[in-house]
Amino acid sequence: MAKWLNGTVVENYHWNERLTSLKFDAPLGRFKAGQFVRVGLEIDGDIIARPYSLVNSPDESPLEIYFNMVSEGPLTPPLFQLQKGDDLLVAPNTAGFLTINEIPDTRDLWMVATGTAIGPFLSILKESEVWERFERIILCYSVRAKEELAYAESIDAVARQHEEQFCFVPLVTREQVTGTLNMRITAAIANGELERKVGTSISADHSHVMMCGSSDMIKDVSVLLESRGMHKHRRREPGHFSTEKYY
Ligand SMILES: Cc1cc2nc3c(=O)[nH]c(=O)nc-3n(C[C@H](O)[C@H](O)[C@H](O)COP(=O)(O)OP(=O)(O)OC[C@H]3O[C@@H](n4cnc5c(N)ncnc54)[C@H](O)[C@@H]3O)c2cc1C
């Protein structure tokens, strides 16, 4: 199999001066919603590539990733500058276990994302399987400032389509914003505010929590869940939360 697939940029939509949704065509095979793929560029004769969650569902094209420009990083500054028609490299295989088929049966599915880690959940929410398997799905999307709450229209569309089953909780940590929780996800779990807002508890009896994003958030939320008798899910030892760290 070829080491890299040739991709072509379809659109590079800048939400602001740091956040972007990059859409591209590449002959990538079937993937599972929630998985990631390595995307790269040839820079000064070397290929620099990083993993990115796919935001599109497996049935949609073009492929789409959502990322923020890390000024000191080698890949994201040039990736951010790509324009329609530009080339990029895409790994031939997808990977990752933050997928619905890996999650044991339970009543409520919580999805917790910090920043750009909303991507895999958007892909999962576009597929029918998640709505068939869980009674309630709660999406918690934590960002620092309101302008970082990207994909509001896509999330609204999910909420309209699954009014009874879906609950969306935006959290904005560095601004007071009406209609959002203005605290970290850890504080909102610790002080009970999150569960009060959603109207149900997070419990080993009826919940599974998927977390994606910064290692700090994942570490801190894991500690809170463990204090409730929940433990990390492994294939050989089914548990109550699943994680994917971006950095
Ligand atoms: C499985 C997996 C999936 C990922 N999916 C995504 C994704 O969908 N979207 C996305 O934005 N990133 C994602 N990342 C991170 C991504 O692979 C890159 O590390 C990131 O885009 C920065 O690339 P870079 O080459 O510019 O800098 P790097 O050399 O990779 O990182 C430079 C610095 O930036 C920090 N950093 C890395 N990612 C982020 C981030 N997202 N926000 C803030 N700081 C960061 C790192 O801790 C490091 O100190 C994922 C990482 C993993 C392991």
The ligand as an SDF file (V2000), in Angstrom:
LIG
                    3D

 53 58  0  0  0  0  0  0  0  0999 V2000
   -5.0440   10.9210   18.1540 C   0  0  0  0  0  0  0  0  0  0  0  0
   -4.8820   12.4210   17.9610 C   0  0  0  0  0  0  0  0  0  0  0  0
   -5.8460   13.1350   17.2490 C   0  0  0  0  0  0  0  0  0  0  0  0
   -5.6970   14.5260   17.1070 C   0  0  0  0  0  0  0  0  0  0  0  0
   -6.6910   15.2160   16.4650 N   0  0  0  0  0  0  0  0  0  0  0  0
   -6.6180   16.5740   16.4320 C   0  0  0  0  0  0  0  0  0  0  0  0
   -7.6910   17.3320   15.8560 C   0  0  0  0  0  0  0  0  0  0  0  0
   -8.6710   16.7930   15.3370 O   0  0  0  0  0  0  0  0  0  0  0  0
   -7.5760   18.6820   15.8970 N   0  0  0  0  0  0  0  0  0  0  0  0
   -6.5020   19.3170   16.4770 C   0  0  0  0  0  0  0  0  0  0  0  0
   -6.4990   20.5590   16.5350 O   0  0  0  0  0  0  0  0  0  0  0  0
   -5.4710   18.6200   16.9730 N   0  0  0  0  0  0  0  0  0  0  0  0
   -5.4940   17.2750   16.9530 C   0  0  0  0  0  0  0  0  0  0  0  0
   -4.4420   16.5670   17.4510 N   0  0  0  0  0  0  0  0  0  0  0  0
   -3.1700   17.2790   17.7190 C   0  0  0  0  0  0  0  0  0  0  0  0
   -2.4080   17.3690   16.3670 C   0  0  0  0  0  0  0  0  0  0  0  0
   -2.0070   16.0780   15.9570 O   0  0  0  0  0  0  0  0  0  0  0  0
   -1.1720   18.2780   16.4020 C   0  0  0  0  0  0  0  0  0  0  0  0
   -0.3520   17.9350   17.5020 O   0  0  0  0  0  0  0  0  0  0  0  0
   -1.5230   19.7560   16.4680 C   0  0  0  0  0  0  0  0  0  0  0  0
   -2.3690   20.1230   15.3760 O   0  0  0  0  0  0  0  0  0  0  0  0
   -0.2740   20.6560   16.4340 C   0  0  0  0  0  0  0  0  0  0  0  0
    0.5290   20.2980   15.3430 O   0  0  0  0  0  0  0  0  0  0  0  0
    1.9170   21.0380   15.0730 P   0  0  0  0  0  0  0  0  0  0  0  0
    2.7730   20.1730   14.2070 O   0  0  0  0  0  0  0  0  0  0  0  0
    1.6610   22.4170   14.5800 O   0  0  0  0  0  0  0  0  0  0  0  0
    2.5850   21.1400   16.5230 O   0  0  0  0  0  0  0  0  0  0  0  0
    3.0640   19.9350   17.4740 P   0  0  0  0  0  0  0  0  0  0  0  0
    4.5410   19.8220   17.3750 O   0  0  0  0  0  0  0  0  0  0  0  0
    2.2710   18.6900   17.2070 O   0  0  0  0  0  0  0  0  0  0  0  0
    2.6390   20.4940   18.8860 O   0  0  0  0  0  0  0  0  0  0  0  0
    3.2070   21.7110   19.3760 C   0  0  0  0  0  0  0  0  0  0  0  0
    2.6000   22.0200   20.7290 C   0  0  0  0  0  0  0  0  0  0  0  0
    1.1830   22.2480   20.5880 O   0  0  0  0  0  0  0  0  0  0  0  0
    0.4410   21.5520   21.5790 C   0  0  0  0  0  0  0  0  0  0  0  0
   -0.8270   21.1480   20.9490 N   0  0  0  0  0  0  0  0  0  0  0  0
   -1.0360   20.0810   20.1320 C   0  0  0  0  0  0  0  0  0  0  0  0
   -2.3200   20.0240   19.7300 N   0  0  0  0  0  0  0  0  0  0  0  0
   -2.9380   21.0760   20.2840 C   0  0  0  0  0  0  0  0  0  0  0  0
   -4.2770   21.5360   20.2290 C   0  0  0  0  0  0  0  0  0  0  0  0
   -5.2400   20.8840   19.5050 N   0  0  0  0  0  0  0  0  0  0  0  0
   -4.5840   22.6620   20.9200 N   0  0  0  0  0  0  0  0  0  0  0  0
   -3.6230   23.3090   21.6400 C   0  0  0  0  0  0  0  0  0  0  0  0
   -2.3310   22.9080   21.7390 N   0  0  0  0  0  0  0  0  0  0  0  0
   -1.9910   21.8060   21.0670 C   0  0  0  0  0  0  0  0  0  0  0  0
    1.3440   20.3710   21.9530 C   0  0  0  0  0  0  0  0  0  0  0  0
    1.1740   20.0340   23.3110 O   0  0  0  0  0  0  0  0  0  0  0  0
    2.7380   20.8680   21.7220 C   0  0  0  0  0  0  0  0  0  0  0  0
    3.2780   21.4180   22.8960 O   0  0  0  0  0  0  0  0  0  0  0  0
   -4.5640   15.1860   17.6210 C   0  0  0  0  0  0  0  0  0  0  0  0
   -3.5710   14.4510   18.2990 C   0  0  0  0  0  0  0  0  0  0  0  0
   -3.7270   13.0950   18.4810 C   0  0  0  0  0  0  0  0  0  0  0  0
   -2.6720   12.3250   19.2360 C   0  0  0  0  0  0  0  0  0  0  0  0
  1  2  1  0
  2  3  1  0
  2 52  2  0
  3  4  2  0
  4  5  1  0
  4 50  1  0
  5  6  2  0
  6  7  1  0
  6 13  1  0
  7  8  2  0
  7  9  1  0
  9 10  1  0
 10 11  2  0
 10 12  1  0
 12 13  2  0
 13 14  1  0
 14 15  1  0
 14 50  1  0
 15 16  1  0
 16 17  1  0
 16 18  1  0
 18 19  1  0
 18 20  1  0
 20 21  1  0
 20 22  1  0
 22 23  1  0
 23 24  1  0
 24 25  2  0
 24 26  1  0
 24 27  1  0
 27 28  1  0
 28 29  2  0
 28 30  1  0
 28 31  1  0
 31 32  1  0
 32 33  1  0
 33 34  1  0
 33 48  1  0
 34 35  1  0
 35 36  1  0
 35 46  1  0
 36 37  1  0
 36 45  1  0
 37 38  2  0
 38 39  1  0
 39 40  1  0
 39 45  2  0
 40 41  1  0
 40 42  2  0
 42 43  1  0
 43 44  2  0
 44 45  1  0
 46 47  1  0
 46 48  1  0
 48 49  1  0
 50 51  2  0
 51 52  1  0
 52 53  1  0
M  END
$$$$
